[in-house]
Amino acid sequence: MRTYATFREIQHDLQRGALTCQDLVRHHLSNIEKKSHLNAFLSVFPEEALERASLIDQKIKNGTAGKLAGLVVGIKDVLAYTGHPLQASSKILNGFISQFNATAVQRLLDADAIIIGRQNCDEFAMGSSNESSAFGPVLNDADNTRVPGGSSGGSAVAVQADLCQISLGSDTGGSVRQPAAFCGLVGLKPTYSRISRYGLIAYGSSFDCIGIFAKCVEDVAVVLEVIAGADDEDSTVSRLPVPQYAEELSRTLSKSYKVAYVREIDDAEGLQPEIRDAIQRKLDHIKNAGHSVDVIDFPLQEYVLPTYYILATAEASSNLSRYDGVRYGYRSPQTTDLQSLYKKSRSEGFGKEVQKRILLGTFVLSASYYDAYYTKAQKVRRLIREKTKDILKQYDFIVMPITPTTAFKIGTHTDNPLEMYLADLFSVQANVAGVPAIAVPCGEDKLGLPIGLQVIADDFQESKLLHFSDALTKMN
């Protein structure tokens, strides 16, 4: 069976009887087996997926199928799916089975999507390379010696290698957009609160967003339209109406946009020249298409990454305190009393990267340092958001890299945390500011590794962002 570039092509063949949902599921299951060395999936649900495909095939014949009938989806191992394992790729949640569906997962099922399995990720979504998983690293399908990016590496590789058509990941500091860039995909982080976080394992609650991986912008629009919107289970989710993203995408791009490019990025240490050159070529294409591009200053650029890591680790310290070996998950067999149960279960159950971030977060929340670090970082975060919003009042979009380099070799940065954290240098701004951002393919480097371009828009401007990004992918 051929690989489909868009979900629209799949639906066309389903409607004319040239394809069945069962054919699709068998195709993806075959690819998962052939490419098991990529380690993208932690669990695959073959019997369940085929049974569901059969039911949806019947719905298609009856004319009662939902909007996503025929869409085969993988979900990152941080999203709850009733009756299925949920571990956040961590030993500390060994044996845990989800008791309910995440809202985003439930909405996929309600629209007749087919969930084929749960996908590997950095432990508790903490990482930029998918090397911190308790189940081993995920390999990039473009070059198996290189990382796929993190933390949603398994979700990215699954779409890249045609193991499923769409993946849901999570983006706390770039964990959808960075793997999308490394794997040559489209990856959307929506506005904070656009998609309900109910059923998403928390890392940094004021940063976490559910995001979407796809081969094209159109597929992202279709899925976003289904899973976004108000939810009584999440008090932080927006109640703004959800636009018809896919329909609006089909309209002709009739206006010229104003695009900003941050001057400080060109001077950033470690930015791979090929990425700078690829983005400059794309900016030239944007100008040639009739849009304006201005180079601007963002004087707070150097404060974005430290602000993110102070606040995200603080929230992680608080959120992960619930994993203590008492009620569920891993419990150390070496315990002698309650205190040793807590200490040994957590030190044996959590990996080194997670332990490191818990310790950092606990430190910045401690009485002696709370005002010096946490309170100050909150104030700086507000300034970053205000400055970003000021730019987006004058310009439609901010264009910038997603990553300083293309996909690096496995093991390259594991001994130097600073180098690993610098991989988030350009991706965290959208999370700190809470605005939507998308990764789109932007060529390849001399080794044939994908380069990604990032586009940022103002709050709840996903329609405009998707429309412009779709046009970007077609500019040559």
KOLBAGU-39874 format. One line per 10 residues: number of its first residue (from 0); their letters; for each residue x, y, z of C-alpha. Coordinates in nm, 2 decimals. Example, Ala and Ser with C-alpha at 12.3 -4.5 7.8 and 13.67 -1.06 7.14 Angstrom:
# residues 2
0	as	1.23:-0.45:0.78; 1.37:-0.11:0.71
This chain:
# residues 476
0	mrtyatfrei	0.00:0.00:0.00; 0.13:0.35:-0.08; 0.22:0.61:0.18; -0.04:0.88:0.19; 0.08:1.24:0.21; -0.25:1.38:0.35; -0.55:1.26:0.53; -0.77:1.41:0.26; -0.62:1.15:0.01; -0.70:0.87:0.26
10	qhdlqrgalt	-1.06:0.99:0.30; -1.10:1.01:-0.08; -0.99:0.65:-0.13; -1.21:0.53:0.16; -1.52:0.70:0.01; -1.47:0.55:-0.33; -1.40:0.20:-0.19; -1.04:0.18:-0.30; -0.92:0.14:0.06; -1.05:0.03:0.39
20	cqdlvrhhls	-0.96:0.13:0.75; -0.84:-0.22:0.81; -0.60:-0.19:0.51; -0.46:0.13:0.67; -0.42:-0.03:1.01; -0.25:-0.34:0.87; -0.02:-0.11:0.67; 0.09:0.08:0.97; 0.12:-0.24:1.19; 0.35:-0.38:0.92
30	niekkshlna	0.56:-0.07:0.92; 0.58:-0.07:1.30; 0.71:-0.43:1.29; 0.96:-0.36:1.02; 1.09:-0.05:1.20; 1.08:-0.17:1.55; 1.45:-0.08:1.59; 1.34:0.28:1.60; 1.18:0.22:1.94; 0.91:0.47:1.86
40	flsvfpeeal	0.62:0.27:2.03; 0.61:0.14:2.38; 0.28:-0.04:2.33; 0.09:-0.13:2.01; -0.28:-0.22:2.01; -0.32:-0.44:1.70; -0.63:-0.64:1.78; -0.81:-0.34:1.92; -0.71:-0.12:1.63; -0.83:-0.37:1.37
50	eraslidqki	-1.16:-0.43:1.55; -1.22:-0.06:1.56; -1.12:-0.02:1.19; -1.38:-0.28:1.10; -1.65:-0.09:1.29; -1.55:0.23:1.12; -1.55:0.07:0.78; -1.91:-0.02:0.84; -1.99:0.34:0.95; -1.84:0.46:0.62
60	kngtagklag	-2.06:0.23:0.42; -2.36:0.35:0.62; -2.27:0.72:0.58; -2.24:0.77:0.96; -1.87:0.79:1.00; -1.71:1.08:1.20; -1.48:1.36:1.07; -1.16:1.16:1.14; -1.27:0.82:1.01; -0.97:0.65:0.87
70	lvvgikdvla	-0.71:0.85:1.07; -0.46:0.63:1.24; -0.31:0.80:1.54; -0.04:0.74:1.79; -0.03:0.91:2.14; 0.26:1.01:2.35; 0.30:0.82:2.67; 0.18:1.11:2.88; -0.19:1.10:2.76; -0.45:0.89:2.94
80	ytghplqass	-0.62:0.62:2.74; -0.87:0.41:2.94; -0.76:0.05:3.01; -0.41:0.11:2.86; -0.07:0.16:3.02; 0.04:0.51:3.11; 0.40:0.55:3.23; 0.55:0.88:3.10; 0.83:0.65:2.99; 0.93:0.62:3.36
90	kilngfisqf	1.00:0.32:3.58; 0.81:0.49:3.87; 0.48:0.43:3.69; 0.54:0.06:3.62; 0.22:-0.13:3.59; -0.01:0.18:3.59; -0.32:0.15:3.38; -0.52:0.46:3.29; -0.87:0.48:3.44; -1.00:0.74:3.20
100	natavqrlld	-0.95:0.91:2.87; -0.77:1.24:2.82; -1.02:1.49:2.67; -0.81:1.52:2.35; -0.80:1.14:2.32; -1.17:1.11:2.38; -1.24:1.37:2.11; -1.03:1.17:1.86; -1.23:0.86:1.94; -1.56:1.04:1.92
110	adaiiigrqn	-1.46:1.15:1.57; -1.38:0.79:1.47; -1.00:0.81:1.47; -0.81:0.49:1.54; -0.55:0.48:1.81; -0.27:0.23:1.72; -0.04:0.26:2.02; 0.14:0.47:2.28; 0.47:0.63:2.19; 0.81:0.66:2.36
120	cdefamgssn	0.93:0.99:2.50; 1.18:1.15:2.74; 1.09:1.05:3.09; 0.80:1.27:3.22; 0.85:1.48:2.90; 1.18:1.62:3.03; 1.45:1.62:2.76; 1.55:1.74:2.41; 1.67:1.42:2.26; 1.45:1.13:2.37
130	essafgpvln	1.75:0.97:2.54; 1.61:0.99:2.90; 1.33:0.74:2.85; 1.34:0.44:3.09; 1.28:0.23:2.77; 1.58:0.34:2.58; 1.63:0.61:2.31; 1.43:0.66:2.00; 1.62:0.66:1.67; 1.57:0.92:1.39
140	dadntrvpgg	1.45:0.75:1.08; 1.66:0.99:0.86; 1.98:0.87:1.03; 1.96:0.60:1.30; 2.28:0.73:1.47; 2.10:1.06:1.55; 1.84:1.17:1.80; 1.48:1.25:1.69; 1.45:1.54:1.93; 1.25:1.55:2.25
150	ssggsavavq	1.06:1.50:2.45; 0.81:1.38:2.19; 1.06:1.19:1.99; 0.86:0.87:1.95; 0.56:1.06:1.83; 0.77:1.25:1.57; 0.94:0.94:1.44; 0.62:0.74:1.42; 0.48:1.00:1.16; 0.82:1.04:0.99
160	adlcqislgs	0.85:0.66:0.94; 0.48:0.61:0.84; 0.40:0.41:1.15; 0.08:0.62:1.19; -0.06:0.92:1.00; -0.08:1.16:1.30; 0.06:1.18:1.65; -0.04:1.37:1.96; 0.26:1.49:2.17; 0.30:1.75:2.44
170	dtggsvrqpa	0.50:2.08:2.42; 0.63:2.23:2.74; 0.94:2.40:2.61; 0.95:2.29:2.24; 0.88:1.92:2.28; 0.66:1.91:1.96; 0.83:2.17:1.75; 1.19:2.06:1.81; 1.13:1.69:1.71; 0.92:1.81:1.42
180	afcglvglkp	1.23:2.01:1.30; 1.47:1.71:1.35; 1.23:1.48:1.16; 1.12:1.70:0.88; 0.75:1.73:0.99; 0.49:1.99:1.07; 0.45:2.03:1.45; 0.20:2.27:1.62; 0.20:2.40:1.97; -0.13:2.59:2.01
190	tysrisrygl	-0.20:2.88:2.24; -0.19:2.78:2.60; -0.54:2.68:2.70; -0.66:2.61:2.34; -0.66:2.24:2.40; -0.77:2.09:2.73; -0.49:1.94:2.94; -0.73:1.70:3.12; -0.56:1.36:3.11; -0.22:1.49:3.03
200	iaygssfdci	0.05:1.40:3.28; 0.18:1.73:3.42; 0.54:1.85:3.39; 0.51:2.23:3.40; 0.14:2.31:3.44; 0.16:2.67:3.32; 0.36:2.57:3.01; 0.22:2.23:2.91; 0.03:2.21:2.58; -0.09:1.92:2.38
210	gifakcvedv	0.05:1.95:2.03; 0.01:1.78:1.69; 0.25:1.61:1.45; 0.17:1.57:1.08; 0.32:1.55:0.74; 0.13:1.86:0.63; -0.04:2.17:0.77; -0.38:2.06:0.64; -0.38:1.75:0.87; -0.28:1.96:1.17
220	avvleviaga	-0.58:2.19:1.10; -0.83:1.90:1.07; -0.71:1.75:1.40; -0.69:2.08:1.59; -1.05:2.15:1.49; -1.16:1.83:1.66; -0.96:1.83:1.98; -0.96:2.21:2.07; -1.22:2.39:2.28; -1.39:2.42:2.61
230	ddedstvsrl	-1.39:2.14:2.86; -1.56:2.12:3.20; -1.28:1.90:3.33; -1.01:2.17:3.28; -1.06:2.50:3.46; -0.77:2.66:3.26; -0.90:2.58:2.91; -1.03:2.86:2.69; -1.40:2.89:2.62; -1.34:3.09:2.30
240	pvpqyaeels	-1.52:2.93:2.00; -1.31:2.69:1.78; -1.28:2.82:1.42; -1.32:2.59:1.12; -0.94:2.57:1.08; -0.95:2.33:0.78; -1.21:2.53:0.59; -1.03:2.85:0.65; -0.71:2.69:0.53; -0.86:2.63:0.19
250	rtlsksykva	-0.92:3.00:0.13; -0.68:3.19:-0.09; -0.41:3.39:0.09; -0.54:3.73:-0.02; -0.35:3.97:0.21; 0.02:4.05:0.26; 0.15:3.99:0.60; 0.41:4.17:0.81; 0.68:3.94:0.94; 0.94:4.01:1.21
260	yvreiddaeg	1.28:3.84:1.23; 1.48:3.88:1.56; 1.82:4.04:1.50; 1.98:3.88:1.81; 1.93:3.53:1.67; 2.19:3.58:1.39; 2.44:3.65:1.66; 2.34:3.34:1.87; 2.64:3.13:1.96; 2.62:2.78:1.81
270	lqpeirdaiq	2.36:2.85:1.54; 2.45:2.61:1.26; 2.53:2.82:0.94; 2.32:2.60:0.72; 2.01:2.67:0.94; 2.08:3.05:0.92; 2.12:3.03:0.54; 1.80:2.81:0.50; 1.59:3.06:0.70; 1.74:3.35:0.51
280	rkldhiknag	1.64:3.19:0.18; 1.29:3.13:0.32; 1.27:3.50:0.42; 1.36:3.60:0.07; 1.08:3.38:-0.06; 0.84:3.55:0.18; 0.94:3.89:0.05; 0.91:3.77:-0.31; 0.56:3.65:-0.23; 0.46:4.01:-0.15
290	hsvdvidfpl	0.50:4.01:0.23; 0.72:4.25:0.43; 1.00:4.12:0.65; 1.17:4.35:0.91; 1.46:4.27:1.13; 1.38:4.37:1.49; 1.54:4.37:1.83; 1.42:4.15:2.12; 1.64:4.27:2.41; 1.51:4.00:2.65
300	qeyvlptyyi	1.63:3.71:2.43; 1.91:3.61:2.67; 1.66:3.58:2.96; 1.41:3.35:2.79; 1.59:3.02:2.85; 1.69:3.07:3.21; 1.34:3.20:3.29; 1.19:2.89:3.14; 1.42:2.65:3.33; 1.37:2.82:3.67
310	lataeassnl	0.99:2.81:3.64; 0.95:2.47:3.46; 1.17:2.29:3.71; 0.99:2.45:4.00; 0.65:2.33:3.87; 0.80:1.99:3.80; 0.92:1.96:4.16; 0.56:2.03:4.28; 0.39:1.81:4.02; 0.61:1.51:4.06
320	srydgvrygy	0.58:1.50:4.44; 0.27:1.28:4.39; 0.48:0.99:4.26; 0.59:0.84:4.59; 0.54:0.47:4.57; 0.25:0.47:4.81; -0.07:0.45:4.59; 0.05:0.32:4.25; 0.35:0.25:4.03; 0.69:0.14:4.14
330	rspqttdlqs	0.77:0.07:4.51; 1.12:-0.01:4.62; 1.15:-0.36:4.77; 1.43:-0.23:4.99; 1.22:-0.02:5.22; 1.21:-0.05:5.61; 0.98:0.24:5.71; 0.77:0.52:5.55; 1.07:0.75:5.50; 1.28:0.49:5.33
340	lykksrsegf	0.98:0.40:5.11; 0.96:0.76:4.98; 1.34:0.80:4.94; 1.42:0.46:4.78; 1.11:0.45:4.56; 1.18:0.79:4.41; 1.55:0.76:4.38; 1.52:0.41:4.21; 1.20:0.50:4.01; 1.30:0.83:3.86
350	gkevqkrill	1.58:0.86:3.61; 1.88:1.10:3.65; 1.74:1.38:3.43; 1.41:1.39:3.62; 1.59:1.38:3.95; 1.81:1.66:3.84; 1.51:1.88:3.75; 1.32:1.80:4.07; 1.63:1.90:4.27; 1.67:2.22:4.07
360	gtfvlsasyy	1.30:2.30:4.12; 1.30:2.23:4.49; 1.61:2.45:4.53; 1.44:2.75:4.36; 1.13:2.70:4.57; 1.31:2.68:4.90; 1.26:2.96:5.15; 1.61:3.10:5.11; 1.59:3.13:4.73; 1.22:3.17:4.65
370	dayytkaqkv	1.23:3.55:4.60; 1.58:3.55:4.44; 1.49:3.30:4.17; 1.12:3.19:4.14; 0.96:3.53:4.21; 1.21:3.71:3.99; 1.16:3.46:3.71; 0.78:3.51:3.73; 0.83:3.89:3.68; 1.07:3.84:3.39
380	rrlirektkd	0.82:3.59:3.23; 0.56:3.87:3.24; 0.80:4.11:3.07; 0.88:3.85:2.80; 0.51:3.79:2.73; 0.44:4.16:2.72; 0.74:4.23:2.48; 0.64:3.94:2.26; 0.28:4.06:2.25; 0.40:4.41:2.17
390	ilkqydfivm	0.58:4.28:1.86; 0.28:4.08:1.76; 0.06:4.39:1.77; 0.29:4.54:1.50; 0.36:4.22:1.31; 0.15:3.93:1.21; 0.43:3.67:1.28; 0.77:3.63:1.42; 0.99:3.39:1.22; 1.29:3.22:1.39
400	pitpttafki	1.48:2.89:1.40; 1.35:2.61:1.62; 1.69:2.45:1.69; 2.05:2.57:1.69; 2.16:2.26:1.50; 2.01:1.98:1.30; 1.97:1.64:1.47; 2.28:1.56:1.67; 2.43:1.22:1.73; 2.30:1.00:2.01
410	gthtdnplem	2.51:1.05:2.32; 2.66:1.38:2.21; 2.51:1.60:2.48; 2.43:1.35:2.76; 2.74:1.43:2.96; 2.69:1.81:2.93; 2.35:1.92:3.05; 2.42:2.28:2.94; 2.46:2.17:2.58; 2.14:1.97:2.60
420	yladlfsvqa	1.94:2.26:2.75; 2.07:2.50:2.48; 1.89:2.28:2.23; 1.58:2.46:2.36; 1.72:2.81:2.30; 1.47:2.92:2.04; 1.17:2.70:2.12; 1.09:2.81:2.48; 0.98:3.16:2.40; 0.64:3.06:2.27
430	nvagvpaiav	0.59:2.86:2.59; 0.70:3.13:2.82; 0.48:3.38:2.64; 0.19:3.13:2.60; 0.14:3.21:2.23; 0.10:2.96:1.94; 0.39:2.84:1.73; 0.45:2.60:1.45; 0.74:2.41:1.30; 0.75:2.36:0.92
440	pcgedklglp	1.01:2.20:0.71; 1.27:2.43:0.56; 1.51:2.22:0.36; 1.81:2.00:0.46; 2.17:2.04:0.56; 2.46:1.90:0.37; 2.42:1.56:0.54; 2.05:1.54:0.43; 1.92:1.61:0.78; 1.60:1.81:0.80
450	iglqviaddf	1.59:2.18:0.90; 1.29:2.34:1.06; 1.15:2.69:1.06; 0.94:2.83:1.34; 0.66:3.07:1.30; 0.50:3.24:1.61; 0.16:3.42:1.62; -0.05:3.61:1.87; -0.29:3.44:2.11; -0.56:3.23:1.94
460	qeskllhfsd	-0.44:3.32:1.60; -0.40:2.96:1.49; -0.62:3.01:1.18; -0.38:3.28:1.05; -0.08:3.08:1.16; -0.18:2.77:0.98; -0.28:2.96:0.67; 0.06:3.13:0.65; 0.25:2.82:0.74; 0.07:2.62:0.47
470	altkmn	0.17:2.89:0.22; 0.53:2.87:0.35; 0.56:2.50:0.27; 0.47:2.58:-0.09; 0.71:2.87:-0.14; 1.02:2.78:-0.35
